[in-house]
């Protein structure tokens, strides 16, 4: 029993260090440039969108909380402070993704990119959308980084991994999935 408690305590103390290492590895990659970042939007209010969800009506969607707006601004400030150059930002049509992109990357061109939209209802992530995103990742040859702001279902469909609100996954080209090279957690 005591061993179990000690093992659990050691695991809890080890996790923050491993998260910090994962984050530092991500920053090192981004300073090099030439990478693609899948960024989950910042913190939101609530847990579900309205039944009458409409991409054109932010009132039918979960939106960023005040904490999320602050987090989004912090993302951009940290990217600049850590010398992680961003060339272009793509965003889902979700209001929470667009707001995150606009607050974080104020001086960088933002392109609304519907293939980053999450599947609605019980639908599967569209094969055409997957191919459009994979095409950008496979063909990116810039010296700076590009950011793709989206939602959890899209990130899971593209990587097979989960991401917290305000978490960045640095991905590389893959066949059907995008392998994750590193993560950056913006708290």
Beta strands, then each sheet from edge to edge (+ up, - down):
strand 1: 36-40
strand 2: 86-91
strand 3: 110-112
strand 4: 145-150
strand 5: 167-172
strand 6: 179-185
sheet 1: 3+ 2+ 4+ 1+ 5- 6+
end
